[in-house]
Amino acid sequence: MNAEAKAIAELAGVRGPLAGTLVLEICGEEPSGSLGTQILADLGATVFKIERLPEKDVPAFDPPAEGKPLRRDVAFFCGLNRNKRSICLDLKHDKGRAVFHSLARVADVVYDNYRPGVTARLGADYATLKALNPNIICCSVTGFGHTGPWSHLPGYDATILALGGGMSITSSGRPGSPPVRWGNPIGGIGGALYAVVGILAALRWRRVGRRGGAWLDISMLDTQLAMHAYRVPPALDGKVYLPEPRRGGIGSVPYGPFKCGDGRWFVVGVTSQFWEAACRVLGHPEWIDDPRFATQEQRQANEDLVNSLVAEAMLTRSSDEWQELFVGAQIPAGKVTVISEAFRHPHVALRDMLVGFKDGTFGDRVKVAGDPIKMSGYPFEGVESPPGFGEHTAVILKSVLNLPEEECARLRAERVAWWPLQGKVYERPSVV
């Protein structure tokens, strides 16, 4: 391993199967970009988050006093950027682009979520980078992709969900009620997940097929359409999917939320194999032999009656009591929780899904969602705090690009690159 490759590997946040893989992130601070690169960083890749320069030097981060909340923008950043390294470069400056191109020559992946045309103006498009590094993999996540009549338009989560058909089946189901955007920004998240799958496939293709680099054109609208999956053939054959809060995707009844005696909502998933057990748990074994409910088709035909009977039964106990009963009978069910409650579930702690940081910047005072990918050979060893603004600019210039100290200082003085002269900075310029 040469000095350059060693420096890249040593700058990874955690160990993982992507060790030694260098990812350059040039993204707006949004899940379609930053979540995708965080997943790669969690898998052991070295991720350089390339950020634009501040207009002026900014003060060092002052952690909040014990018991005080973290500033919202910093908390948001913590949720999308752990295990990364930050370098501030002006890609609109000729020298800044030259530094970026030097990094691209040794990189494996360049990941962006800008509108078509932006990367070309910055000299960060696939055609430019492939000429410098034939093995480069570029991944572009946009609202509508790089082809088609809408390719030039911006795409936000709500508009993507509306156009992709998903919002038509997420409302209360009451007549006249408006469609509802899903609570999580699934437009951006879906784009990130498909982007990561594509990147892993391209890395494999490059290694095994010896095919060189690739350009991935990921459209968030495309990903929303793809996620309809099993609904597509029936919908194109005339089936109208309505927002049905109490019916499962395969027509199971009862399926969905019911209010409990304590006023909390509780969701049951009673498919055919659980019907008899659910009748007993609900205290109505007589429903088992009721001819109106004998099969799934008959329960569908009498859906309003089934739901009204189950709703009445659910009011007799609290959500916690129902959870104990349904879980004890191994029937899919659960209390509707807010996010903070969900992370207090004992199962979550045992799966390392609520974690602090292993370094001193935030430590255990700030908690983030853990990595859901559990892989033998790479046991959980903690995560590193998200990088301070420009925190790693100097070390990347010196150790990866082998620039002398005086050249690094000159780049900072000319505002080609930037890093704080003391302390860590978490105040970043807006990208909106």
Secondary structure, DSSP 8 states (H G I E B T S, - for coil): --HHHHHHHHT-SS--TTTT-EEEEE--SSHHHHHHHHHHHHTT-EEEEEE---SS---------TTS---HHHHHHHTT-TT-EEEEE-TTSHHHHHHHHHHHHH-SEEEE---TTHHHHHT-SHHHHHHH-TT-EEEEEESS-SSSTTTTS---HHHHHHHTTGGGG-S--STT------SS-HHHHHHHHHHHHHHHHHHHHHHHS----EEEEEEHHHHHHHTTGGGHHHHHTT------TT--TT--SSEEEEE-TTS-EEEEE--GGGHHHHHHHTT-GGGGG-GGGSSHHHHHHTHHHHHHHHHHHHTTS-HHHHHHHHHHTT-SEEE---HHHHTTSHHHHHTT-EE-BSSTTTGGGS-EE------TTS----B-----TTTTHHHIIIIIS---HHHHHHHHHTTSEE--SSS---------
